[in-house]
């Protein structure tokens, strides 16, 4: 199953939209065993929730391999692929789990999956818009154009560092190198996260801050 699809480009970058938080009693961990004759409360639901998109429900069930009614990080990792069929980076999967596992159960429910699906679909539109040469990856020039449109005017040195960190070399399967879709999302989220953290410290808006070591580490480690 691929979350990467080609259609008409529409920027700008999306933000995660988290649904209402639910308690663990509704979507919690899976039981280790059942008493004889008792069906698991986490068995696959017989049908979609009321008002659910039928196609999206079918996708959700195909990803929920063990039929638990929720998607584990491993199941999500196996389902997510880029346009060149390379798997999503583990750190990107971890970032998505952190954004959309709103009840902190360690899994993704159907309602959470609905938000995740829209988030990825919106980012695909952004990615296609800036992938000017339709190569399936973002090069340095395309990255600079994307970040500039998002409001981040980074120096050539910083752009080069981002490209080195999130990009990849061409591989034997014909992938052109550059920044794949999943890493492009993570790079943009990282720039946004770090910029917002810096702006909170830059109270006089002069582009300079003075922080202690703990605050510096907290800012850096908060980026995906």
C-alpha positions as CSV (number, residue, x, y, z in Angstrom):
1,X,0.0,0.0,0.0
2,X,1.4,3.4,-1.0
3,X,0.5,6.7,0.4
4,X,2.2,8.4,-2.5
5,X,-0.1,9.5,-5.4
6,X,0.3,11.9,-8.2
7,X,-2.4,14.6,-8.7
8,X,-2.6,18.4,-9.1
9,X,-0.2,20.4,-6.9
10,X,-1.5,22.7,-4.2
11,X,0.8,24.2,-1.5
12,X,1.3,25.4,1.3
13,X,2.5,23.0,4.0
14,X,-0.2,21.4,6.2
15,X,-0.3,21.2,9.9
16,X,-1.4,18.2,11.9
17,X,-5.0,18.3,13.0
18,X,-5.6,16.1,16.1
19,X,-9.0,14.9,16.9
20,X,-10.5,14.6,20.4
21,X,-8.4,12.7,22.8
22,X,-9.8,9.4,24.0
23,X,-9.0,7.5,27.1
24,X,-7.1,4.2,27.0
25,X,-10.3,2.2,27.9
26,X,-11.5,2.8,24.3
27,X,-8.3,2.3,22.4
28,X,-5.8,0.9,24.8
29,X,-3.2,-1.8,24.6
30,X,-4.0,-5.3,23.4
31,X,-4.8,-8.1,26.0
32,X,-2.3,-10.9,26.3
33,X,-5.0,-13.5,26.7
34,X,-8.7,-14.1,26.9
35,X,-10.8,-16.3,29.1
36,X,-12.3,-19.3,27.4
37,X,-15.2,-18.5,25.3
38,X,-14.6,-14.7,25.6
39,X,-13.9,-12.8,22.4
40,X,-11.2,-10.1,22.5
41,X,-12.5,-6.6,22.9
42,X,-9.9,-5.6,20.4
43,X,-10.9,-7.9,17.6
44,X,-11.4,-6.3,14.2
45,X,-14.7,-4.4,14.1
46,X,-17.3,-5.9,11.8
47,X,-17.9,-2.7,9.9
48,X,-16.7,0.9,9.6
49,X,-17.7,3.6,12.2
50,X,-20.9,5.6,11.2
51,X,-20.1,8.2,8.5
52,X,-16.6,6.7,7.8
53,X,-15.2,6.9,4.3
54,X,-15.5,3.4,2.9
55,X,-12.3,3.4,0.9
56,X,-10.3,4.9,3.8
57,X,-11.8,2.2,6.1
58,X,-10.7,-0.5,3.6
59,X,-7.1,1.0,3.6
60,X,-7.1,1.1,7.4
61,X,-8.1,-2.6,7.6
62,X,-5.4,-3.5,5.1
63,X,-2.8,-1.8,7.2
64,X,-4.2,-3.3,10.5
65,X,-2.6,-6.7,9.7
66,X,-3.3,-8.4,13.0
67,X,-6.9,-7.2,13.1
68,X,-6.6,-5.5,16.5
69,X,-8.6,-2.5,15.5
70,X,-5.5,-0.2,15.7
71,X,-2.3,0.3,13.8
72,X,1.0,-0.4,15.5
73,X,4.2,1.5,14.6
74,X,5.5,-1.7,12.8
75,X,2.3,-2.0,10.8
76,X,2.4,1.7,9.8
77,X,6.1,1.4,8.8
78,X,5.3,-1.5,6.5
79,X,2.5,0.4,4.9
80,X,4.2,3.7,4.1
81,X,6.3,3.9,0.9
82,X,7.6,6.7,-1.2
83,X,6.9,7.2,-4.9
84,X,10.0,5.1,-5.8
85,X,8.8,2.3,-3.5
86,X,11.4,2.9,-0.9
87,X,10.1,2.6,2.7
88,X,9.5,5.6,4.9
89,X,12.4,6.5,7.1
90,X,11.9,5.0,10.7
91,X,12.3,8.5,12.1
92,X,9.5,9.8,9.9
93,X,7.2,7.0,11.0
94,X,8.1,7.8,14.6
95,X,7.3,11.5,14.0
96,X,3.9,10.6,12.5
97,X,3.1,8.4,15.4
98,X,3.9,11.2,17.8
99,X,1.7,13.6,15.9
100,X,-1.4,11.4,15.5
101,X,-1.4,9.0,18.4
102,X,-3.4,11.5,20.4
103,X,-4.5,9.1,23.2
104,X,-0.8,8.0,23.7
105,X,-1.8,4.3,23.4
106,X,1.2,3.5,21.2
107,X,-1.1,2.7,18.2
108,X,-3.2,4.6,15.6
109,X,-7.0,4.2,15.8
110,X,-9.2,4.7,12.7
111,X,-10.1,8.3,13.8
112,X,-6.4,9.1,14.3
113,X,-5.7,7.4,10.9
114,X,-8.2,9.7,9.2
115,X,-6.1,12.7,10.4
116,X,-2.9,11.1,9.4
117,X,-4.2,10.2,6.0
118,X,-5.2,13.8,5.3
119,X,-1.9,15.1,6.6
120,X,0.1,12.9,4.2
121,X,-2.2,13.7,1.3
122,X,-1.8,17.5,1.9
123,X,2.0,17.1,2.1
124,X,1.9,15.1,-1.2
125,X,0.3,18.1,-2.9
126,X,3.1,20.3,-1.5
127,X,5.8,17.9,-2.6
128,X,4.5,17.6,-6.1
129,X,4.2,21.3,-6.4
130,X,7.9,21.8,-5.7
131,X,9.2,18.7,-7.5
132,X,9.5,20.8,-10.6
133,X,11.3,18.2,-12.7
134,X,8.9,15.4,-11.6
135,X,11.9,13.3,-10.5
136,X,10.2,12.0,-7.4
137,X,12.7,13.7,-5.1
138,X,13.6,17.3,-4.0
139,X,16.9,18.7,-5.0
140,X,18.7,21.7,-3.4
141,X,17.1,24.3,-5.6
142,X,13.6,22.9,-5.1
143,X,14.2,22.7,-1.4
144,X,15.2,26.4,-1.2
145,X,12.1,27.4,-3.2
146,X,9.8,25.4,-0.9
147,X,11.3,26.8,2.3
148,X,11.3,30.3,0.9
149,X,7.6,30.0,0.1
150,X,6.9,28.7,3.6
151,X,8.6,31.9,5.0
152,X,12.1,30.5,5.8
153,X,14.9,32.3,4.1
154,X,17.8,30.2,5.0
155,X,21.4,30.7,4.0
156,X,23.1,28.5,1.4
157,X,25.1,26.9,4.2
158,X,22.0,25.9,6.1
159,X,20.3,24.7,3.0
160,X,23.3,22.5,2.2
161,X,23.3,21.0,5.7
162,X,19.6,20.2,5.4
163,X,20.1,18.6,2.0
164,X,23.0,16.5,3.4
165,X,21.1,15.4,6.4
166,X,17.8,14.5,4.8
167,X,18.9,13.6,1.3
168,X,20.1,10.3,-0.2
169,X,22.4,9.2,-3.0
170,X,21.1,7.5,-6.2
171,X,20.6,3.8,-5.6
172,X,20.8,0.6,-7.7
173,X,17.0,0.6,-8.2
174,X,16.9,3.8,-10.2
175,X,16.0,6.2,-7.4
176,X,17.6,9.6,-8.5
177,X,18.8,10.7,-5.1
178,X,17.9,13.9,-3.4
179,X,15.2,14.2,-0.7
180,X,12.4,11.7,-0.8
181,X,8.8,12.6,0.1
182,X,9.0,11.3,3.6
183,X,12.3,13.0,4.4
184,X,11.0,16.2,2.8
185,X,8.1,16.3,5.2
186,X,10.4,15.7,8.2
187,X,12.9,18.3,7.0
188,X,10.2,20.9,6.7
189,X,8.7,20.0,10.1
190,X,12.2,20.2,11.6
191,X,12.8,23.7,10.2
192,X,9.4,24.8,11.5
193,X,9.9,23.3,14.9
194,X,13.4,24.8,15.4
195,X,12.3,28.2,14.0
196,X,9.4,28.5,16.3
197,X,11.5,27.4,19.3
198,X,14.1,30.1,18.4
199,X,11.4,32.8,18.0
200,X,10.0,32.0,21.5
201,X,13.5,32.8,22.9
202,X,14.1,35.8,20.6
203,X,11.8,38.2,22.6
204,X,13.2,41.4,21.1
205,X,13.1,39.9,17.5
206,X,16.6,40.9,16.7
207,X,17.7,37.5,15.4
208,X,19.9,36.8,18.4
209,X,19.3,34.8,21.6
210,X,21.2,33.9,24.7
211,X,20.2,30.5,26.2
212,X,21.7,28.0,28.6
213,X,22.9,24.6,27.7
214,X,19.7,22.7,28.9
215,X,17.5,25.0,26.8
216,X,19.7,24.6,23.8
217,X,19.6,20.8,24.0
218,X,15.8,20.9,24.6
219,X,15.3,22.9,21.4
220,X,17.6,20.7,19.3
221,X,16.2,17.4,20.6
222,X,12.6,18.6,19.9
223,X,13.2,18.5,16.2
224,X,12.2,15.4,14.3
